[in-house]
Amino acid sequence: MTDSPPVFIADSCIGGLSVVRSLWDAGEAGNAIFLADYAINPLGVKSDPEIADVVERWLRLAEKYSDTLVMACNTLSVQHRKLLLSKAPLSRPEHVVSMVDCFKALVGAEKSLLANKGILIVGTRYTAAESLYPDIIRSAIPGARTKTVAATELERVIARFEPWNSADESVLTRELRLALQDTDVAILACTCFPMVMASLKSLFPHVTFLDPGAYCAGLLPKQTATHNNRLRIKVTGDVVSARHAVEFAESHLGTGAIECCT
C-alpha cells in the first residue's frame, strides 16, 4: 500500500495541533506537514490587508507541498472567506478546508443540540468582533440565541506554553467567566482552546463545549491510508523553538513519527 501525499495544515501557533489530533483520531491526514507560523503571531491585531497577505502566502506555500490545505486558524479562515466572496484572485491548492468550513459542518451536524439553546462563540479579539459565525448559526437555526466573547489572553498563554491557572483573572477574564456562566453551549472558535477543554469543562460543568476542528475529517478528500502517522513541523519566528513545538506535539498527539521540517 502506498502512503498518501501529505496534507498541509497551517496555523499561527501550535493550536492547529488540536486539528491534527482530531484528524488522526478519525484516521485521516496520517501524512501531514504542520506550519506553526509564529512570525505572524499575534495575528488578530493586524489589519485586514496584512491578514490577506498571510492568506495568500499560506496558499502558495501549501501548493509547494500538497494539493490539500487545512487552514487551522480562525482569523485566517474568516479573512479567506471574505476574499472568496470579493472574488479576489488567490492561489488555489486543489482542496482548501478552513475553520469556517469546519464551523459550518459543526452547526449542520448539531442542529438538534443547538436548537433553543444559548450559544456562546469563544474566539480571539478578531473573530469575536466578526459577524460571520453568529450569521452561520442564525441562518441554520432560526431564532438561535448567540453571543461572542474574546478570550485572546487564554489563546496567548496556550500558544506560548506559558503557565496559567483557573484563578488567574488576567487569563480567564471576568468577561469570559460571566459569558460561560450564562450559556448552554460554547463553541471554541480558536484551535488553541480544545487543548484546555478538560479544564474548561471542570470549571463550567453545565456547559456543552464543541470543537469545530473535530468536524474537519469529514471535509477532507479521502486518501489512501498510511501505515503509520507522520508529522513534519515547520516553525517560523523566534517565539517558540522548533524543538519545543516537536516535544509538545509528541505529548499532545501521543503517537506517530514527529520531526522538524525546514
Buried (B, 14 or more C-beta within 10 A) or exposed (E): EEBBEBBBBBBBBBBBBBBBBBBBEBEBBBBBBBBBBBEBBBBBEBEEEEBBBBBBBBBEBBBEBBBBBBBBBBBBBBBBBBBBEEEEEBBEBEBBBBBBBBBBBBBEBBEEBBEEBBBBBBBBBBBBEBEBBBEBBBEBBEEBBBBBBBBBBBBBBBBBBEEBEEEEEEBBBEEBBEBBEEBBBBBBBBBBBBBBBEEBBEBBEEBBBBBBBBBBBEBBEEBEEBEEBBBBBBBBEEBBEBEBBBEBBBEBBEEBEBEEBE
